């Protein structure tokens, strides 16, 4: 299984409880969609991504009046290795006076804080690779990447009220893996509807 698939499934559920409210209260999904929300879903269940076999959903897309979510897995052309995992979440509403976009912003900031906290230098004398985070310019409204040497890259991007994560496994890729993952994320953004 891809390095981030299990955490993605848990993360998608946990992130609904993140807050963008001024009083620190956790927004909840409202019962009716936010009319001001830019995105309402995803036009492609598993979009074609350059250089990858067609994607396969690892679960049925989740659709409700307040949330849309889909997760896809992609394999290399020889079908031997999972190479890319895509997670798309479109927040359609938030309660507590917040908007769907505010909820997406809050979730993105929580993702950034978590990625930064787990990117600390390895313990002295440890042979474990040191993860790092980097901002990505000109991708959605806000984007950054978490790079894990000898494993791969996770790109996080927010576009208005939608969040997309792309996990790209490439143990030998280094900075080239970041470039590839960013381009795959850019392609995934085109599916927002």
C-alpha positions as CSV (number, residue, x, y, z in Angstrom):
1,X,0.0,0.0,0.0
2,X,1.3,3.5,-0.8
3,X,3.2,5.3,2.1
4,X,0.2,7.5,2.7
5,X,-2.9,5.7,1.8
6,X,-3.8,4.5,5.3
7,X,-3.2,8.0,6.9
8,X,-5.2,9.5,4.0
9,X,-8.3,7.5,4.9
10,X,-8.0,8.4,8.6
11,X,-7.1,12.0,7.8
12,X,-10.1,12.6,5.6
13,X,-12.4,11.6,8.4
14,X,-10.5,13.5,11.1
15,X,-10.2,16.7,9.1
16,X,-13.9,17.4,9.2
17,X,-13.5,18.5,12.8
18,X,-11.0,21.3,12.0
19,X,-11.9,24.9,12.7
20,X,-11.7,28.2,10.9
21,X,-13.9,30.0,13.4
22,X,-12.6,33.0,15.3
23,X,-13.7,31.7,18.6
24,X,-11.7,28.4,18.2
25,X,-14.8,26.3,18.0
26,X,-14.7,23.4,15.7
27,X,-16.9,23.9,12.6
28,X,-19.2,21.1,11.7
29,X,-20.6,20.2,8.3
30,X,-23.8,22.1,7.9
31,X,-27.0,20.6,6.6
32,X,-27.2,22.7,3.5
33,X,-24.5,23.6,1.0
34,X,-22.8,27.0,1.0
35,X,-24.1,29.0,-2.0
36,X,-20.8,30.9,-2.1
37,X,-18.7,27.7,-2.5
38,X,-16.7,27.8,-5.7
39,X,-16.5,24.0,-6.2
40,X,-19.3,21.5,-5.6
41,X,-17.6,18.2,-6.6
42,X,-15.2,16.6,-9.0
43,X,-15.9,16.0,-12.6
44,X,-13.7,12.9,-12.9
45,X,-13.9,10.1,-10.3
46,X,-10.3,9.0,-11.1
47,X,-8.7,11.4,-13.6
48,X,-6.1,10.2,-16.0
49,X,-2.7,11.3,-14.9
50,X,0.2,11.6,-17.3
51,X,2.5,8.6,-17.2
52,X,0.2,6.5,-15.0
53,X,-2.1,3.6,-15.6
54,X,-5.8,4.5,-15.2
55,X,-6.7,5.1,-11.6
56,X,-8.7,2.8,-9.5
57,X,-10.9,4.0,-6.6
58,X,-10.0,2.4,-3.3
59,X,-13.5,3.2,-2.1
60,X,-16.7,4.6,-3.5
61,X,-16.8,8.4,-3.7
62,X,-18.5,9.9,-0.7
63,X,-21.2,12.4,-1.7
64,X,-23.4,14.4,0.7
65,X,-24.9,17.9,0.6
66,X,-21.9,19.1,2.7
67,X,-19.0,17.1,1.4
68,X,-17.6,15.3,-1.7
69,X,-14.6,13.0,-1.4
70,X,-12.9,10.6,-3.7
71,X,-9.6,8.6,-3.4
72,X,-7.8,6.9,-6.2
73,X,-4.7,4.7,-6.6
74,X,-2.5,4.5,-9.6
75,X,0.1,1.9,-10.6
76,X,3.1,1.9,-12.8
77,X,2.7,0.8,-16.4
78,X,4.0,-2.7,-15.5
79,X,1.2,-2.8,-12.8
80,X,3.7,-3.9,-10.2
81,X,4.0,-0.9,-7.9
82,X,1.5,1.7,-6.6
83,X,3.1,4.9,-7.6
84,X,0.4,7.6,-7.0
85,X,-2.4,8.1,-4.6
86,X,-4.9,11.0,-5.1
87,X,-7.3,12.3,-2.5
88,X,-9.9,15.0,-3.4
89,X,-12.1,16.6,-0.8
90,X,-14.6,19.3,-1.7
91,X,-16.2,21.0,1.3
92,X,-19.7,22.2,0.4
93,X,-20.7,23.7,3.7
94,X,-19.6,24.5,7.3
95,X,-21.7,25.6,10.2
96,X,-20.9,27.9,13.1
97,X,-20.9,31.0,10.9
98,X,-18.0,29.7,8.8
99,X,-18.0,29.1,5.1
100,X,-16.9,26.0,3.2
101,X,-13.8,27.9,2.0
102,X,-12.9,28.8,5.7
103,X,-13.2,25.1,6.6
104,X,-10.9,24.1,3.7
105,X,-8.4,26.8,4.8
106,X,-8.4,25.5,8.4
107,X,-7.9,21.9,7.2
108,X,-5.0,23.0,5.0
109,X,-3.3,24.9,7.9
110,X,-3.7,21.8,10.1
111,X,-2.2,19.7,7.4
112,X,0.7,22.2,7.1
113,X,1.3,22.2,10.9
114,X,1.2,18.4,11.0
115,X,3.6,18.0,8.0
116,X,6.0,20.6,9.5
117,X,6.0,19.0,12.9
118,X,6.7,15.5,11.5
119,X,9.5,17.0,9.3
120,X,11.8,17.6,12.2
121,X,15.5,16.4,11.9
122,X,16.1,12.8,12.7
123,X,17.4,12.0,16.2
124,X,21.2,12.3,16.3
125,X,22.8,9.1,15.2
126,X,19.6,7.8,13.5
127,X,19.8,6.5,10.0
128,X,16.1,7.4,9.3
129,X,15.7,9.9,6.5
130,X,14.8,13.5,7.4
131,X,11.6,14.8,6.0
132,X,11.2,18.4,4.9
133,X,8.4,20.7,3.8
134,X,8.6,23.2,0.9
135,X,6.1,25.8,-0.3
136,X,4.9,25.5,-3.9
137,X,4.3,28.6,-5.9
138,X,1.5,29.0,-8.6
139,X,-0.5,25.9,-7.7
140,X,-4.1,26.5,-6.6
141,X,-4.6,29.1,-3.9
142,X,-2.1,27.6,-1.5
143,X,0.2,24.6,-1.9
144,X,3.2,22.9,-0.2
145,X,4.9,19.6,-0.3
146,X,6.3,17.2,2.3
147,X,9.4,15.4,1.0
148,X,10.5,12.1,2.5
149,X,13.9,11.0,1.2
150,X,14.0,7.5,-0.2
151,X,10.2,7.3,-0.1
152,X,8.5,10.1,-2.0
153,X,6.5,13.3,-1.9
154,X,3.1,14.4,-0.7
155,X,1.7,17.5,-2.3
156,X,-1.1,19.4,-0.6
157,X,-3.1,22.0,-2.5
158,X,-6.1,24.1,-1.7
159,X,-8.3,25.8,-4.4
160,X,-11.1,27.8,-2.7
161,X,-13.2,25.2,-0.8
162,X,-11.4,22.1,-2.2
163,X,-8.3,20.2,-1.0
164,X,-6.3,17.8,-3.1
165,X,-3.4,15.6,-1.9
166,X,-1.2,13.7,-4.2
167,X,1.2,11.1,-2.8
168,X,4.0,10.2,-5.3
169,X,6.2,7.2,-4.4
170,X,9.7,7.5,-5.9
171,X,12.5,6.4,-3.7
172,X,15.2,7.5,-6.1
173,X,13.4,10.7,-7.4
174,X,14.7,13.4,-5.1
175,X,13.8,16.9,-6.4
176,X,12.6,15.3,-9.7
177,X,9.9,13.5,-7.7
178,X,8.7,16.9,-6.4
179,X,8.5,18.3,-9.9
180,X,6.5,15.2,-11.1
181,X,4.2,15.2,-8.1
182,X,3.5,18.9,-8.6
183,X,2.6,18.4,-12.3
184,X,0.3,15.4,-11.4
185,X,-1.4,17.7,-8.8
186,X,-1.8,20.4,-11.4
187,X,-3.5,17.9,-13.7
188,X,-5.8,16.7,-10.8
189,X,-6.9,20.3,-10.2
190,X,-8.5,20.4,-13.6
191,X,-11.1,17.9,-12.5
192,X,-12.7,20.3,-9.9
193,X,-16.3,21.2,-10.9
